[in-house]
C-alpha cells in the first residue's frame, strides 16, 4: 500500500515574505516585559503604587500567558495556525499599546493581563508555523534564524523602549503597536496550511503519557527560563557589588547575553547537524553552569561579561533545539497544544525563580545564590545523561484544504 502524504507534503510552500514576517514576529516574543522595565519606577511614582504593584506591570502578562496557553494550543490544532496567530497579534498590539492611554493603575494592569493572551498566541503560533512550513535541514536553518531573531529582539526593542521612555512613561508601550501591522501582514502572507485530522479523545495529555520524555523537555524549558530570570535580576546587583555603577555599562554587560545568542543562532543548523539535539542541550547546560559558577566566584567585571556571553551561547542553541524537539515529538494534529505547554513551562520557570533563589540570596549573599544555581545546573546536567535522541513523531495525513475561496492558497499565491 502506498505511503500516505505527510503533513509537510500537503502544506503550501512558504515565500520569503512569509519567513520575513515570521522572524519579525519572533522578535516580539522576548520583549513582553523588557520594553517597559526602564519606566516601572516612573510609573510607580506617577500612579502612586507600591513596589509589588509596580512589579506586576512586568509579570502580569506571564500569569495570563501561562493560563491561556493550553487553550491557544487547542485553537491552533482545531482551526490551523493562521487565524489564532493573526488574532493573537492584534490582541498583542491593541492590549500592549493600551498603555499609551492608561491613566490609572487598574486600567494598566487589566491591559497587561489581556496582553498576555496575545503573547501566548504569538509564542506558540510562530513556532508551530515554522514547524508546519519547513522540513529537514531547511527547518534547522530557519530555527537558528528564529533564535537569532528572538535574541536580537531582546536588544533592539528595549533600546527603543528606553528611548521612548525618556519622553514619557507611556512611550515604551508604543512599541507593542507593531503587532497590529504584523497581524495584517500575517493574514496575507502566511499560507493557510490544512489542518491535520485528530482522532477523538487524542490530546496532549494522552501524548505525554505515551511519551513521558516530553516532560523532560518541558522541565528543561522551565529550567532555562529559571536561570535566565536569575541572570536578568541578580547579575546587575552582582556588578554593583564590584563597583560597576554606571547603568549604561551594566546594560552593555547584560546585553552580551543577547549578542552571543544572536550570533550562535546563525550557526545553529551546522552545530545541530554535528551534535544532534540531546548533545546540543547538554552543551547548553555546561555553558549555563559555567556561567553561574563564574558569576558566583569571579571578582572582575570582565569575567562577568564573559559569563553573560557564555549564558547567551547556551540559550542561543537551546531555544531553537527545545522548540524543534517538542514540535517534532508531536504529530501535526497536536503541535499547537504541545508547543503551548512549552509556553506555560517557560513562564512558570520565571515565576518560581524568585521564590527559590530570592530567599537564598536574602539569607546569605548574591554569590551564594549563583553558586546554588550552579549546583542546580550540575544536577540537571547529570539528569540529562539519561535523555536519548528520539525520532520525530510519525506524521498523520493532513485533511484536505478548505475549498473556501478566501482560505485557498495555491502554489502561485505562496510565491514572492
C-alpha positions as CSV (number, residue, x, y, z in Angstrom):
1,X,0.0,0.0,0.0
2,X,1.4,3.4,-1.0
3,X,2.5,5.7,1.8
4,X,0.2,8.5,2.6
5,X,1.3,12.1,2.2
6,X,2.7,13.7,5.2
7,X,1.7,17.0,6.8
8,X,4.7,18.7,5.4
9,X,4.0,17.5,1.9
10,X,0.5,18.9,2.0
11,X,1.4,22.2,3.4
12,X,1.7,25.1,0.9
13,X,5.3,26.3,0.2
14,X,6.3,29.4,2.2
15,X,7.5,32.5,0.5
16,X,10.4,34.7,1.5
17,X,7.8,37.3,2.7
18,X,6.3,34.6,5.0
19,X,9.7,33.8,6.5
20,X,10.5,37.5,7.0
21,X,7.2,38.3,8.8
22,X,7.5,35.2,11.0
23,X,11.0,36.2,12.0
24,X,10.0,39.8,12.7
25,X,7.1,38.5,14.8
26,X,9.5,36.2,16.7
27,X,11.5,39.3,17.8
28,X,8.4,40.3,19.8
29,X,8.3,37.1,21.9
30,X,11.1,38.1,24.3
31,X,10.3,41.8,24.8
32,X,7.0,41.4,26.6
33,X,8.3,42.9,29.9
34,X,11.7,44.2,28.9
35,X,10.4,47.1,26.9
36,X,8.6,48.8,29.9
37,X,11.2,47.8,32.6
38,X,13.1,51.1,32.4
39,X,10.0,53.1,33.2
40,X,8.5,51.0,36.0
41,X,9.9,53.2,38.7
42,X,8.5,56.3,37.0
43,X,5.1,54.6,36.7
44,X,5.2,53.7,40.4
45,X,5.8,57.4,41.4
46,X,3.3,58.8,38.9
47,X,0.4,56.4,39.8
48,X,1.3,56.1,43.5
49,X,1.5,52.3,43.7
50,X,3.6,50.0,45.8
51,X,6.7,48.2,44.7
52,X,4.8,44.9,44.4
53,X,2.1,46.5,42.3
54,X,4.7,48.1,40.1
55,X,6.3,44.7,39.7
56,X,3.1,43.2,38.5
57,X,3.3,45.5,35.4
58,X,6.2,43.4,34.3
59,X,4.8,40.0,35.4
60,X,1.0,40.1,35.0
61,X,1.2,39.0,31.3
62,X,3.2,36.0,32.3
63,X,0.4,34.7,34.6
64,X,-2.3,35.1,31.9
65,X,0.1,33.7,29.3
66,X,0.7,30.5,31.3
67,X,-3.1,30.1,32.0
68,X,-4.4,30.6,28.4
69,X,-1.5,28.9,26.5
70,X,-3.2,25.4,26.6
71,X,-6.4,27.0,25.1
72,X,-4.4,28.8,22.4
73,X,-2.7,25.5,21.5
74,X,-6.1,23.8,21.2
75,X,-7.4,26.6,18.9
76,X,-4.3,26.2,16.7
77,X,-4.8,22.5,16.4
78,X,-8.5,22.9,15.6
79,X,-8.5,25.8,13.2
80,X,-4.9,26.0,12.0
81,X,-2.2,28.4,12.9
82,X,-3.0,31.4,10.7
83,X,-6.2,32.9,12.4
84,X,-5.1,32.3,16.0
85,X,-1.8,33.9,15.2
86,X,-3.4,36.9,13.5
87,X,-5.9,37.4,16.3
88,X,-3.1,37.0,18.9
89,X,-1.0,39.7,17.2
90,X,-4.0,42.0,17.1
91,X,-4.5,41.5,20.9
92,X,-0.8,41.9,21.4
93,X,-0.8,45.2,19.6
94,X,-4.1,46.6,21.0
95,X,-3.7,45.5,24.6
96,X,0.0,46.3,24.7
97,X,-0.4,49.6,23.1
98,X,-3.3,50.5,25.5
99,X,-0.6,51.6,28.0
100,X,-0.2,54.7,25.8
101,X,-3.5,55.9,27.1
102,X,-3.7,54.4,30.6
103,X,-4.2,56.9,33.3
104,X,-4.8,54.6,36.2
105,X,-3.2,51.5,37.6
106,X,-6.3,49.4,37.2
107,X,-6.6,50.2,33.5
108,X,-2.9,49.5,33.0
109,X,-2.9,46.1,34.9
110,X,-6.0,44.9,33.1
111,X,-4.4,45.7,29.8
112,X,-1.3,43.7,30.8
113,X,-3.4,40.7,31.6
114,X,-5.1,40.9,28.2
115,X,-1.7,41.4,26.6
116,X,-0.6,38.0,27.9
117,X,-3.3,36.4,25.8
118,X,-1.9,37.8,22.6
119,X,1.7,37.0,23.7
120,X,0.6,33.3,24.3
121,X,-0.7,33.1,20.7
122,X,2.5,34.8,19.4
123,X,4.8,32.5,21.4
124,X,3.1,29.2,20.2
125,X,1.9,30.3,16.8
126,X,5.3,31.4,15.3
127,X,6.9,28.1,16.4
128,X,4.0,25.9,15.0
129,X,4.0,27.9,11.8
130,X,7.7,27.2,11.2
131,X,7.3,23.6,12.0
132,X,4.5,23.3,9.6
133,X,6.2,25.1,6.7
134,X,9.8,23.8,6.9
135,X,11.3,20.4,7.0
136,X,14.7,18.7,7.3
137,X,17.9,20.9,7.0
138,X,15.8,23.9,6.0
139,X,13.9,23.6,9.3
140,X,17.2,23.6,11.3
141,X,18.4,26.7,9.4
142,X,15.2,28.6,9.9
143,X,15.1,27.5,13.6
144,X,18.5,29.0,14.1
145,X,17.5,32.2,12.4
146,X,14.4,32.4,14.6
147,X,16.7,32.0,17.7
148,X,18.8,34.9,16.3
149,X,15.7,37.0,15.8
150,X,14.5,36.3,19.4
151,X,17.9,37.4,20.8
152,X,18.0,40.5,18.6
153,X,14.5,41.4,19.8
154,X,16.0,41.4,23.3
155,X,18.5,44.0,22.3
156,X,16.6,46.3,19.8
157,X,13.2,46.7,21.3
158,X,14.2,47.5,24.9
159,X,16.6,50.1,23.5
160,X,13.8,51.7,21.5
161,X,11.5,51.4,24.5
162,X,14.1,53.1,26.7
163,X,14.5,56.0,24.2
164,X,10.7,56.5,24.1
165,X,10.6,56.3,27.9
166,X,12.8,59.4,28.1
167,X,9.8,61.3,26.6
168,X,7.1,59.8,28.8
169,X,6.5,56.6,30.7
170,X,3.7,56.0,28.3
171,X,6.1,56.0,25.4
172,X,7.5,52.4,25.5
173,X,4.0,51.0,25.2
174,X,4.0,52.3,21.6
175,X,6.4,49.5,20.6
176,X,3.7,46.9,21.1
177,X,1.6,48.5,18.4
178,X,3.8,46.8,15.9
179,X,1.6,43.7,16.5
180,X,-1.2,45.3,14.5
181,X,0.6,45.8,11.1
182,X,2.2,42.4,11.6
183,X,-1.3,40.8,12.1
184,X,-2.4,42.3,8.8
185,X,0.7,41.2,7.0
186,X,0.4,37.7,8.5
187,X,-3.2,37.4,7.2
188,X,-1.9,37.9,3.6
189,X,1.5,36.1,3.6
190,X,1.0,33.1,5.9
191,X,-0.2,30.1,3.9
192,X,-3.4,28.5,5.3
193,X,-1.9,25.1,5.9
194,X,-4.6,22.4,6.0
195,X,-5.5,21.1,9.5
196,X,-4.4,17.6,10.4
197,X,-7.3,15.3,11.4
198,X,-7.2,14.2,15.0
199,X,-8.9,11.0,16.3
200,X,-11.5,11.6,19.0
201,X,-10.1,11.6,22.5
202,X,-6.5,12.2,21.5
203,X,-4.9,15.2,23.2
204,X,-1.6,16.5,24.6
205,X,-2.1,14.7,27.9
206,X,-2.5,11.4,26.2
207,X,0.6,12.1,24.1
208,X,2.6,12.9,27.2
209,X,1.5,9.6,28.8
210,X,2.8,7.8,25.7
211,X,6.0,9.9,25.6
212,X,6.9,10.9,29.2
213,X,10.2,12.2,27.8
214,X,8.2,15.3,26.8
215,X,8.1,16.1,30.5
216,X,11.9,16.3,30.5
217,X,11.8,18.8,27.6
218,X,9.3,20.9,29.4
219,X,11.5,20.7,32.5
220,X,14.5,21.9,30.5
221,X,12.4,24.8,29.1
222,X,11.4,25.7,32.7
223,X,14.9,25.5,33.9
224,X,16.3,27.7,31.1
225,X,13.7,30.4,32.0
226,X,14.6,30.0,35.6
227,X,18.3,30.7,35.0
228,X,17.5,33.5,32.6
229,X,15.5,35.2,35.3
230,X,18.3,34.7,37.8
231,X,20.7,36.4,35.3
232,X,18.4,39.3,34.5
233,X,17.6,40.1,38.1
234,X,20.8,39.4,40.0
235,X,23.6,39.9,37.6
236,X,23.2,43.8,37.7
237,X,23.3,43.5,41.5
238,X,26.4,41.4,41.4
239,X,28.0,44.0,39.1
240,X,27.1,46.8,41.6
241,X,29.0,44.8,44.3
242,X,32.1,45.0,42.0
243,X,31.8,48.8,41.8
244,X,30.2,48.9,38.4
245,X,27.6,51.6,39.0
246,X,27.1,53.1,35.5
247,X,23.7,51.9,34.2
248,X,25.0,52.1,30.6
249,X,28.0,49.9,31.4
250,X,25.7,47.4,33.3
251,X,23.4,47.3,30.3
252,X,26.3,46.6,27.9
253,X,27.4,43.7,30.1
254,X,23.9,42.2,30.5
255,X,23.0,42.5,26.8
256,X,26.1,40.5,25.9
257,X,23.8,37.5,26.6
258,X,21.6,38.5,23.7
259,X,24.5,39.4,21.4
260,X,26.2,36.0,21.7
261,X,22.7,34.3,21.5
262,X,22.1,36.2,18.2
263,X,25.5,35.1,16.7
264,X,25.3,31.5,17.7
265,X,21.8,31.2,16.1
266,X,23.4,31.8,12.7
267,X,25.5,28.6,13.2
268,X,22.7,26.6,14.9
269,X,21.9,24.3,11.9
270,X,25.6,23.3,11.5
271,X,26.1,22.7,15.2
272,X,22.9,20.7,15.5
273,X,23.9,18.6,12.5
274,X,27.1,17.6,14.1
275,X,26.0,17.1,17.7
276,X,22.3,16.2,17.5
277,X,19.6,17.6,19.7
278,X,20.5,15.9,23.0
279,X,24.2,16.6,23.0
280,X,23.4,20.2,22.0
281,X,21.2,20.6,25.1
282,X,24.0,19.1,27.2
283,X,26.5,21.7,25.9
284,X,24.0,24.4,26.7
285,X,23.7,23.1,30.3
286,X,27.5,23.1,30.6
287,X,27.7,26.7,29.4
288,X,24.9,27.8,31.8
289,X,26.6,26.1,34.7
290,X,30.0,27.6,33.9
291,X,28.3,31.0,33.6
292,X,26.6,30.7,37.1
293,X,29.9,29.5,38.6
294,X,31.9,32.3,37.1
295,X,29.4,35.0,38.3
296,X,29.5,33.4,41.8
297,X,33.2,33.3,42.1
298,X,34.8,35.9,39.8
299,X,35.8,39.2,41.2
300,X,36.3,41.2,38.0
301,X,33.6,42.7,35.7
302,X,35.4,41.4,32.6
303,X,34.9,37.9,33.8
304,X,31.2,38.5,34.5
305,X,30.9,39.8,30.9
306,X,32.4,36.6,29.6
307,X,30.0,34.7,31.9
308,X,27.0,36.6,30.4
309,X,28.3,35.7,26.9
310,X,28.6,32.0,27.8
311,X,25.0,32.0,29.0
312,X,23.9,33.6,25.7
313,X,25.7,30.9,23.7
314,X,23.8,28.2,25.6
315,X,20.5,29.9,25.2
316,X,21.1,30.6,21.5
317,X,21.4,26.8,21.0
318,X,18.8,25.6,23.5
319,X,15.9,27.8,22.5
320,X,15.6,26.5,18.9
321,X,16.6,23.0,19.9
322,X,13.9,22.7,22.6
323,X,11.2,24.2,20.3
324,X,12.0,21.8,17.4
325,X,12.3,18.7,19.7
326,X,8.9,19.4,21.2
327,X,7.4,20.2,17.8
328,X,8.8,17.1,16.1
329,X,7.8,14.8,19.0
330,X,4.1,15.7,18.4
331,X,2.0,14.7,15.4
332,X,0.8,17.7,13.4
333,X,-2.7,17.5,14.9
334,X,-1.3,18.1,18.4
335,X,1.6,20.6,17.8
336,X,-0.3,23.6,18.9
337,X,-1.1,22.0,22.3
338,X,2.4,20.6,22.8
339,X,4.1,24.0,22.0
340,X,1.6,25.9,24.1
341,X,2.5,23.8,27.2
342,X,6.1,24.9,26.5
343,X,5.0,28.5,27.0
344,X,3.4,27.6,30.3
345,X,6.6,25.8,31.4
346,X,8.7,28.8,30.4
347,X,6.7,31.3,32.4
348,X,6.4,29.0,35.3
349,X,10.2,29.0,35.4
350,X,10.2,32.7,35.6
351,X,7.6,32.6,38.4
352,X,9.4,30.1,40.6
353,X,12.9,31.7,40.2
354,X,12.5,34.5,42.8
355,X,10.7,32.0,45.1
356,X,13.8,29.8,45.1
357,X,16.8,32.0,44.6
358,X,15.4,35.2,46.2
359,X,15.2,33.8,49.7
360,X,18.6,32.1,49.4
361,X,20.2,35.5,48.4
362,X,18.3,37.3,51.1
363,X,19.5,34.9,53.8
364,X,23.1,34.6,52.5
365,X,24.5,36.6,49.6
366,X,24.3,37.1,45.9
367,X,27.3,35.0,45.3
368,X,25.8,32.1,47.3
369,X,22.7,32.4,45.2
370,X,24.7,32.0,42.0
371,X,26.5,29.0,43.5
372,X,23.2,27.4,44.3
373,X,22.2,28.0,40.7
374,X,25.5,26.3,39.7
375,X,24.6,23.3,41.8
376,X,21.2,23.1,40.2
377,X,22.9,23.3,36.8
378,X,25.2,20.4,37.6
379,X,22.2,18.3,38.8
380,X,20.2,18.9,35.7
381,X,23.2,18.2,33.5
382,X,23.7,14.8,35.2
383,X,20.0,14.1,34.8
384,X,20.3,14.9,31.1
385,X,22.6,11.9,30.7
386,X,19.5,9.8,30.8
387,X,18.0,11.6,27.9
388,X,18.2,9.9,24.5
389,X,17.7,11.1,20.9
390,X,14.3,10.1,19.5
391,X,12.9,10.1,16.0
392,X,10.2,12.7,15.1
393,X,6.6,11.6,15.5
394,X,5.1,9.8,12.6
395,X,3.1,12.4,10.7
396,X,-0.5,11.7,10.0
397,X,-2.0,12.7,6.7
398,X,-3.5,16.1,6.6
399,X,-7.1,16.9,5.9
400,X,-7.9,18.3,2.5
401,X,-7.6,22.1,2.4
402,X,-10.9,24.0,2.7
403,X,-12.4,25.0,-0.6
404,X,-13.5,28.4,0.5
405,X,-12.0,31.0,-1.8
406,X,-10.8,33.2,1.0
407,X,-8.8,30.4,2.6
408,X,-7.5,28.6,-0.5
409,X,-3.7,29.0,-1.0
410,X,-2.2,27.9,-4.3
411,X,1.4,27.4,-5.2
412,X,1.3,30.7,-7.2
413,X,-0.2,32.6,-4.2
414,X,2.7,31.4,-1.9
415,X,5.4,32.7,-4.2
416,X,7.0,36.1,-3.9
